[in-house]
Structure formats: structure tokens, C-alpha cells
Amino acid sequence: VVELHPRLKEDTVEIGRFPLCRVLLMKDANYPWFILLPDRAGVSEIHQLTEADQMQLTRESACLARGLVQAFRPDKLNIAALGNVVPQLHIHHIARYRHDPAWPAPVWGKVPATEYPFDRLSAVAAKLRYALGTEGGFAPQD
Amino acid sequence: VVELHPRLKEDTVEIGRFPLCRVLLMKDANYPWFILLPDRAGVSEIHQLTEADQMQLTRESACLARGLVQAFRPDKLNIAALGNVVPQLHIHHIARYRHDPAWPAPVWGKVPATEYPFDRLSAVAAKLRYALGTEGGFAPQD
């Protein structure tokens, strides 16, 4: 298992794994904000993955997206591979609402991260785990 | 061929097509900024495409990404499906540089779009067309 970039280690908790990617939850109560992190070393762009891994990432991304829709009923999903600050390949999956603090702008650099109140973070994680079940080979993690 | 959302019609020019997606160039001289627009009506999220279309989108996205790297030698690619303002599914592919006006932030809402000087837009389009050739079934368009 590849080592997490220190920034991701600080900003997220791991809540489970797909066959290719770890599923991380951002510690930002402003949005249900998850990250897929392919377990491959030295890759910073999607097209640098093998074609088989790219297809698997696409399946896991769609599976996570469906889970987000089921768990959080968002108005829109935002999915993005940026990595200007953290070059280790990671793909944001964010449930967005018309009433969230950054809408309609993308979330980055809009409002500071807000800490989850006690036990809310694990409640959000549990909600997604419940929606995913074992879809797409998802294995929850506590 | 699906009708472009009015906002995309205003902000982009079409420079070619893959089997699934149109390739649009944003009229913003700040960054080499392209958009893949799957030719499917009524879809606003990637996971709403059929699985075959999702795989094709993944291939076309990787092909465009490699073309961007070859044509523009960026420091990083930013790839994103947002759609908070324009719900018609479209996927941004942006070549980013450490010296570009928004770095390291994402481009959205950072600096206003800058008009391309005379004939620079077609030069950028030509550069990408040259890099793509007929890779991935790309068909250039003038």
C-alpha cells in the first residue's frame, strides 16, 4: 500500500477500499467530500495509469458517485483530478448543494475548511459505507 | 449531434471530435483549456453514461491528456467534471503551469478570462490538432 502524501494524511481519514483505490473522507464539514486514491506509486496523472487501471478507476469512480447520490441526495457531483499542490494522484468526489457555502463555485479556495462537530464525521462515513455496501468490491474500514 | 448549452456556445470553439466527444477550446488565453463534451443528450453526471460510454470517455480523456502534454508541456493537468453552472456534462482538461495566473489554485473564479490576441486561438487549436493527429479516432475540424 502506497504511503499517503503528508497533506492528505493530515486532511482526510480512510473509510474503506475498492480493489484499486482507497476511499478517503475530507475533514471538512462544509461538504460531503471524498477522495479516491489509486494504490499506485509515482503516478500523478490519470493517463499515466495502465489502461486496465484507468478502466478500474472509472468503475470505482462511478460506484462512489452512485453511493454519494444515494447517501447524500446532492444537487450535483463535482469530480476532479487536480493535484497542483499534492502531486500524488487523487480524485475528488464532492456532493454539492445549491445551499452549500461555495455554490455555484468549485469548493477550492472558497471558504476555509470547517471542523466536523463531535461524531459527525463518523456519521457521514457510516452513511456512505451503508450506501456502498460491497458494491464494486468496496471493503469498509473503521 | 446534441445542441451545446448557450454558455458553452459562447465561451468555446469546436476544434474536432472523438467518436464520443466533441473537443472544445475555451476562449481564455490564460491557459490551454479544452473541454470534452460527450455527444449524449440529457446527461449531467459521468455515471449516468452507459458503462461502454464511460470507458470510451476514459479513453478519449487519456488521449486528449497525452495530446496536451505533447503540445503544451504543462507542469500539471487539471481534469474536472463540475457542471454547477452548466449542467450539460462536459469535462475540463486544462494544461497548468507554475507560472500561470491562477497557480497553484484551480482556474475557476481566480482571474477573469483573457481574450486571445488575433490568430493565437487558432494557433493553439492547430498545436493540439497536430499533437493528436488521428489518435483515438480524433477528427480535426476547422
Interface residues (C-beta under 8 A of the other chain):
Chain A: S44 E45 I46 H47 E51 Q54 M55 L57 T58 R59 S61 A62 A65 R66 V69 K76 L77 N78 I79 A80 A81 L82 G83 N84 V85 P87 R96 W103 P104 A105 P106 W108 G109 K110
Chain B: S44 E45 I46 H47 E51 Q54 M55 L57 T58 R59 S61 A62 A65 R66 V69 K76 L77 N78 I79 A80 A81 L82 G83 N84 V85 P87 R96 W103 P104 A105 P106 W108 G109 K110
